[in-house]
Amino acid sequence: MGDRYANFANSGMGRGVVKRLGLPDPPRLRRYQPGDPLTNGPVLLGAADGGRLAGPVGKLLEAAGVAVTETAGEGDKYAALVFDATGITDSTGLRALYDFFHPVARSGKTSGRVVVLGTPPESAASPREATAQRALEGLTRSIGKEFGRGITSQLVYVETGGETAVESTLRFLLSGRSAYVSGQVIRVGGGSAPAPADWDQPLAGKTALVTGAARGIGAAIARVLARDGAEVIALDVPGAGDALAAVANDVRGRALQLDLTAPDAPARLADRLTGLDIIVHNAGITRDKTIARMDESRWDSVLDVNLSSQERINDLLLERGLINAGGRIVGVASIAGIAGNRGQTNYATSKAGVIGLVESMAPVLAKRGITINAVAPGFIETAMTAKMPLFLREAGRRMNSLSQGGLPVDVAETISWFASPASATISGNVVRVCGQSLLGA
């Protein structure tokens, strides 16, 4: 089911009605198409005195073919506003944010981007610096709610030594791939990350396993990973065999029918693999009831599929050495795991557990050169959300800074960024793909 309200709001007659009545105004978002330039216009780059990232970032963007300017021109429009705040070492220095953003707050193009670069507060040299750097979160989240017109806003904390490793993240955030990601805080670790030979095919030569790949978000993940160069193994339950085969054929990959909750599932999976570079744990189910009315089978099945099966599979593949060096593990959580949701105690528990898995395993896997991250989707337009009652569906669509639901491809694009070899220093992150939902914000 399409978003009829958004289509009306973007029509000639609808625009006038929306503006006159002050109704939600969902803009048309700029989404990535192969061959698109990184940005659709120039980038204005600013920095606080003493910042350590503006120089490297400017060089990275210029090498990527982006026009970069450090001086705002009267009446100019920008595809992105990027500010290096790493030079801010106490609260008085936060004035630099006002001085940069105030004059150009209305200068962003539709579907433009705002990116603020900072130092992780836990790595700051003093309590005052940590305080100032933590304050950046309030700025970026507020901008995401103020600027409108599909403009997104993110904060990227970059460890010292990660100045060149930030390229993968900047390319994702500045491009149409991040259309439905806003108000997020991303951490880039120190160290180097290899740039792919071709940024349009960053996953070339990689093998990816996608669970729950027969339809919806899982099918979109398989297609985007294949588009970006990966050989995809699409996995789902035997009952979804026909749909799974269609997806596998579409991406020129392999189909694997397997019930992940079966006692022998990890071993059967491991026996069919020779080595993986990317694992995307997308398989998930819902069995909704309030906890007072929920029978134990609903609780057990959701926790087993959504969380415990991931642990069992990860453990055995790691034990057998089937996740290659430089491997990427990506889980699919949910904003329900962050904010909770009435009638979904089992689902929210499982998805909060996925976040816990990422946070607990990141330092363990770092010793093997493997990263683990998660996406947390909000309201995504799927066959499942199309069956929701009208009022709940419309509330889900409008209760975010972009006033619309996301698409399965938005989740897939975020996963492909995590999966890139150039994201080698990004681990332990949970990024919401929710249009900056008001829930749990």
HELIX and SHEET records of a PDB file:
HELIX    1   1 ARG A    4  ALA A    9  1                                   6    
HELIX    2   2 GLY A   12  LEU A   21  1                                  10    
HELIX    3   3 ALA A   54  ALA A   63  1                                  10    
HELIX    4   4 SER A   91  LEU A   94  5                                   4    
HELIX    5   5 ARG A   95  VAL A  104  1                                  10    
HELIX    6   6 PRO A  121  SER A  123  5                                   3    
HELIX    7   7 PRO A  127  GLU A  146  1                                  20    
HELIX    8   8 GLU A  167  LEU A  174  1                                   8    
HELIX    9   9 GLY A  176  SER A  178  5                                   3    
HELIX   10  10 GLY A  216  ARG A  227  1                                  12    
HELIX   11  11 PRO A  238  ALA A  240  5                                   3    
HELIX   12  12 GLY A  241  ASP A  250  1                                  10    
HELIX   13  13 ALA A  265  ASP A  271  1                                   7    
HELIX   14  14 GLU A  296  LEU A  303  1                                   8    
HELIX   15  15 ASP A  304  SER A  308  3                                   5    
HELIX   16  16 SER A  309  GLU A  319  1                                  11    
HELIX   17  17 ALA A  336  ALA A  339  1                                   4    
HELIX   18  18 THR A  345  ALA A  366  1                                  22    
HELIX   19  19 ALA A  383  ALA A  386  1                                   4    
HELIX   20  20 LEU A  390  ARG A  398  1                                   9    
HELIX   21  21 PRO A  408  ALA A  419  1                                  12    
HELIX   22  22 PRO A  421  SER A  423  5                                   3    
SHEET    1   A 6 VAL A  68  THR A  69  0                                        
SHEET    2   A 6 VAL A  43  ALA A  47  1                                        
SHEET    3   A 6 TYR A  78  ASP A  84  1                                        
SHEET    4   A 6 GLY A 108  GLY A 118  1                                        
SHEET    5   A 6 THR A 152  VAL A 158  1                                        
SHEET    6   A 6 GLN A 184  VAL A 188  1                                        
SHEET    1   B 7 ARG A 254  GLN A 257  0                                        
SHEET    2   B 7 GLU A 231  ASP A 236  1                                        
SHEET    3   B 7 THR A 207  THR A 211  1                                        
SHEET    4   B 7 LEU A 276  HIS A 281  1                                        
SHEET    5   B 7 ILE A 323  VAL A 332  1                                        
SHEET    6   B 7 THR A 371  PRO A 377  1                                        
SHEET    7   B 7 VAL A 430  VAL A 433  1                                        
END                                                                             
